[in-house]
Amino acid sequence: SLPAKLINGGIAGLIGVTCVFPIDLAKTRLQNQQNGQRMYTSMSDCLIKTIRSEGYFGMYRGAAVNLTLVTPEKAIKLAANDFFRHHLSKDGKKLTLLREMLAGCGAGTCQVIVTTPMEMLKIQLQDAGRIAAQKKLMAAQAQLSSSAAGAAEPVVETRTTAMQITRELLRSKGIAGLYKGLGATLLRDVPFSIVYFPLFANLNKLGQKDPNVKAPFYVSFLSGCVAGSMAAVAVNPCDVIKTRLQSLQRGVNEDTYSGILDCTKKIWQKEGPMAFLKGAYCRALVIAPLFGIAQVVYFIGIAEFLLDMLPKHRA
């Protein structure tokens, strides 16, 4: 049922995000830093420096936005894929690969309604620590090079919240402000879903002894991990472009971009083609367990159990 699908998708998203959010924060910071001022050399270096400068909970900056919106996002994504697969199947026959890809395309297109503003807000909060650390480093270097002691003013980070960012964007740009980078989000999420859902469905079928019986939970988990990580790496260049376009603040000497083509051109010319793979292994580490957990929860059907218990509880 649709309520069960929505609940399953929501539970899956909450569990997954809680487990992998620090890695996602590292991915955002690695993707956003440009050659002018590199703060982090790797995922582990980023996480260690984040803990030292911002504390343990610094790794979860922006998590509240994700935890709030990941439920409708995952619910829409998984339920939409099932909806399109059902309507594209003919008389219950097995879907062709093309129809599976079309179903994934539909799911990816539907989810950006929630994904774009969620990613927009999350990126601002995740990257704020990197920008603040960069400014502090530049201030310290300026103070050391200055002949007059105390000439440079200490940099104090002003922490903003998701609500403050939302209000400012709505005030200055309207609802369109929350959908900055919509084209890049579509460019990432539609191909991701086209790759992920058919790949997961076919990998999951390999573990089914009987077509009418669900695959064991570990098969669904591994299928979700493999399909998710492969799809994530495949669309990572689009994710880099999306992250850069959605960042409202820039670090010292970092480029600004007017659109997808301008961003692609500047990254290629100034940072080289390998820059499009920044954070790829982080993204694979995030997406693999995220979608593995999502598919296990979704296929086990926790929501069906909860919904079945409601009438009994009332009785």
N, C-alpha and C positions, 0 to 999 in steps of 0.2 A: 504494500500500500504506500501511497505517497507520504503520509506522516511518518511511517517507519523509515522510509528512505531518507527523509530529511533529518530525522533524529540520528540514524546511523551515521550519516555524513557529518553531522555536527559533532558527535562524540569522537569519531575518528579524527577529525581536524583538531579538536582540543587536546587529545592525547598526543598526537603527532607533533604539534607546534610546541608544546611544553617540553618535549624531549629534545628537539633539535634547534630551538631558537638561537642559542649562542653561536652555533655554526652559521646560521643565516645572517646574524649580525656581522660576523667576520667576512662573509661573502660580500655583503653590501659595502663594507669599508674597503676591502681589497679592490672591488670593482671601481669604486669612486676615486681612489687615489690615482693621481696622474704623475708623470715622470718628474714634474717640477719639484715636488716635495713628497717623497715616499715615507710614510710613517711605519709601515709594516712590511715585513719580508715574506711572511707566510701566515697560514691560518693560526698555528700555535703561537707565533709571535704576536699576532693581533690579540688573541684571547688573553695571553699573559699580561700584555701591556694594558689591556682594558681593565683587568682585575686590579692591577697595581694602581692605576690612576682613578678608576671609577668604582672600585669595589666589586664584589661578586655579583650584585644585582645590576651592575652596569652592563653585564652581558645580556640582560633582559630588557634593555631600553627599547620601547616600541612594542613589547610583548602584549601589553593590554589591548592595543589596537588589533593585533592579530587574533588574540583570543576572543575578542568581541565579534569580529567580522569573519573569522575563519569558519564558523558554523554555517552561516548562510552560503559562504563561498563553496565549501566542500559539498554541502547539501545540493546546491544548484548543479555543480559539476557532475557529481555521481548520478543524481536523479535525471539530469538532462541527457546524459549518455544512455541510461536505460530507456528513457522515453524515445529517443531517436532510434535506438536499436530495435525497439518493439515495433515502431511504425515503418521501419525500413525492411523488416523481415516479412517474407511472404509465406503465409500459411504455416508459420512456425519453422520454416526451413532455415538451414544454417546460412548466416550472413556471408556474403562474399567479402573479400578484403577491402574492395572499394567502398562497399556500404558500411563496413566497420569504420573506415577512415572518415566517411561522411558523418557518421554518428559522433565520432570524436570531434570533428570540426564544429558541429552544432553545439556540443557541450562546452568547448573552449570559447565559442562566441558568446554563449549565455553567461558564463561565469565572470566575464570582464565587467559586468554591471557592478559587482561587488569588489572584484580584485583590484581594479584601477584605483579607487579612492583608498582602499586598504593599504596597497603598496605605496601609494603617494605619501600617506601619513607615516607609515612605518619607516620609510627610508629617511625622512627628515629626522626622526627621533634616533634611529640607529646611527646615522652619520654625524650627529651633533657632537658626539664625544671625539671623533677623529678631527673635526675642524677645530674644536676647542684645544685639543692637544697640540695641533699644528701651530696655532696662534701662540700658545704658551712657549713652545720651542723657539719660534721666531723672536718672541719678546726676550727670552733668555739670551739668545745669540746677540740680539741688538744691545742688551745691557752689558754683555761682556766686551763687546767691541767699542762701547761708548767710553769716552774718557771721563765723563762726569758720572760719579757714582749715583745710582738711583735715578738716572735720566729716563729709563723706560718704565712705564706704568705697568704694574702686574695685571695680567689678563684674568678676569673673573668670568666664568661661564654662566650665562643666564639660561637656566633650564626652562624650556617651554613644554607645554602639554599638547596632546592631540587636539583637545578642544580649542585651545588658543590658536593653533595652526588652522583648524577648520573654520573658526569664526573669521580669522583674518582673510583666508582665501575666499570665503563666501562674501565678505564685505567688499573686497577689492576686485574679484573676478567673477563672482557668482558661482553657480554650480559647476561651470566649466573649469574653474580653478581646481576642483577636486578630481577632474578627469584629464589633467595634464598627462601626456604620455599615453593616451588611450590607443593611438595607432600602434605604438611600440609594444604595448601590452597585448594587443590583438596579434601582432606579428610574432610574439613569443608564445602565447597561450594556445592559439589555434594550431600551429604546427606541433606543439607539445602534445596536445590531446589527440591529434591525428596519428602520432607515433605511439603514444602511451597506451591508449585503450585497445587498439587491435593487437598490439604486442602482448599486453597483459592477458587478454582473452585467450590468445593462442597458447601462451605459456601455461596458463592455468588449466587449459584443457588437457595438457600433457599429463597432469596429475590426476585426472578423473578416470577412475576405472570403469565407471558407467556414466554415459552422457546425462542421465536423469538424476545423478547423485552429485552433490557438491564435492569439490576437491577438498582434501584435508586442509586445515587452517595454515599449516606450515608451507604448503604449496602456494596458497594465495599470498602469504607473506613474502615468500621468495620471489614469486612472479611480480608482485608489486614493486619490490626492491629493484629487481633487474630492469623491468620496463621503465620504472621511474628514473633510475640513474642514467640509462641510455638516452631517454627522451630529454632529460635535463641537459646533458652534455651537448646533444645535437642542437639545441636551441640557445645555448649559452651566449653566442654573439648577440642575439636579440635581447637577452636579459641584461647584458652590459649596456647596450644602447638605451634600454628602458630605464635602468637605474640612473644613468647619467642625465637623461632628459627630465626625470622626475625629481632630481635634487634641486631644491630651491636655493641653497647656500653653497658657495664654492670656497675651497681652501685658497691659500696664497698662491698666486700665479697659475691658477687652474682655469681651463677654457670654459666658456659658456657655449651653448648650442641653440640653434634656431629651429631644428627639426631633425628627423631621422637621417636624411641624406647628409646634412651638415655635420651631424654627430659622427656618422660613419666615416666621412671624409677626413675629419680632423683626427679621429683616433687612428686611422690607417696611416696618415701622413706623419703624425707626431709621435705615435707610440708603437707603430708597427702592427702587423696582422696578429701577432701573438697576444696583443692586448685584448682581443675579442674572446680569449679563453681565460681571462682573469676570473678567479673565483669558481672555475668550472668544477674542480674537485670538491670544493665546499658545497656547491649547489648539488652535486651528485650525492654527497653525504647527507644533505638536508632532505632531498626528495626521496631517496631510497627508503629510509625508515618511515618517512611521512606517509608515502603511498602504500608501503607494506602494511603499516598499522591500519591505515584507512581501509584497505581492501579486506583485511582480516575482520575488523569490526563490522564492515558493511556486509560481508558474506556470512559471518556468524549470525548476524541479525539480532544484536542486543536490543534494538528497539522493538522487535516483534515480541521478545520475551517480556519487556516492560509493559507494552501495550496489552499483552495477554493477561498480565497480572492485575491490571486496573479493575476489570469487572469483578474478579475474585476478591480483591481487596474491599471493594464496595459491599460485596455480599457478606 
